[in-house]
Amino acid sequence: MTLEIELLVVPDCPNESVADELIAAAMAESGVEGSVTHTIVASQDQATSRGFTGSPTILLNGTDPFATVDAPVALACRLYPTQDGLRGTPGMTELSIAMTGAAQEGAGAQPQNPV
């Protein structure tokens, strides 16, 4: 199964290259294959239609594995809770686990609870 990975960013996102590197490293660590596309979210209308809660947002097969119920739609930088505190990208382990789960779901297997 190949994951469809979409990286949503605002123009000139300072964490875009870091997120790109993280995605590549998490794919290598998890053994999951995928194709990555980039989408620039440049207007509030685009943000609203995509449910965009900040840049960068990583979608795995169209789903944000780090979504929170109360996150507002915003053309802004996004912060992720990690083991090292709030960061501009999710942690490597968390992204690898999310990729593995999304790949298993896409292949029809039951995802395993990583926690």
N, C-alpha and C positions, 0 to 999 in steps of 0.2 A: 504494500500500500504506500502510495506517495501522498504525503501531506500537501495540501494547498496552504501555503503560508503567505499572509499578506501583512506587510508592515505599513501601518498608517502613520503619517507624520505631518506636522505643520511645516510650512516653508522654513528652511534654514534651521531645522530642529538640531540642537546641539548634541542630542543623544542618538541621532540616526545611525552614524557610523558605528557607535558602540553597540547598538541593537543589532546591526548587520553582523558584526563579529560574534556577538552572543548567539545569534541564531545559527550561524555556521558551526560554532563550537558545540552547541547543544545538539545539533543534528549528528555531529561526529560522536559525541559522548553517548547519545541514546541509540545510535544505529538506525535512526529513522531517516528516510530519504524524503526530500520535498523540493518543491519549486517555490521560489520566493518572488513576490511581486511587491512593488512599492506604490503606494497611493498617497498623493499629497492632498491634504484636507485644508483648503484655503479659505473657506467661508463658513459662516455660522449655519447656513442652510445645509451645506454638505455635512457638517458636524452633526446636525440634528438628524438628517436622514440616515446617517451611518451609526448613530448612537455613540459617537466618538467622545471619549472621556479624557482625552489628553494624548500628548505625543511623547514617546512613541507608543502605539498600541499594536500588539502582535495578535493577529487572528490565525487560529489553526482550524482549517476546514470551515472558515466563516464564523468561528466562535472565539470570543475573548476569554481565555481560561483564567484571567486575573480580574474579571469584572466584579464590581461590588454593587450591591443593590442601590445604595444611596449616592453613587457617583454622578455628579451633574455633567451634562453635555458641555464641552468647553473647548475652545481653541486655545489651548494652554499646554504647558509641560505637564507630564504625568509623573507621579511618584509611586513607587512600588515598595511595599514593606518587604524587607529581606532580613536575613540573619544578621546583617551588618547595619541595620537601620534603614531609613528611607533612602532610596536610590532612584536614578532616572531610568533604570531598566530592571526587570525581574532578576532574581538570582539564577545562576547557571543550573543548580539542582532543580529548582522549581520549574524552569522552562523545559529541562530534559524530561522531567516527570510528566509535565503537561503534554509534551510531544508524544511520548510513549502512549499515554492514555488516549490521545486523539487518534493516533494510528491504530490502536486496538479497537476503538469504537468504529472507526471507518472500515475496519476489516471484519466487523461483526462480533468481535470478542468482547467480553466484559472487562472494562478497565479495572485495574487493581488500585486499591486505596493506598496512596503513597505515604500516608501519615500513620 
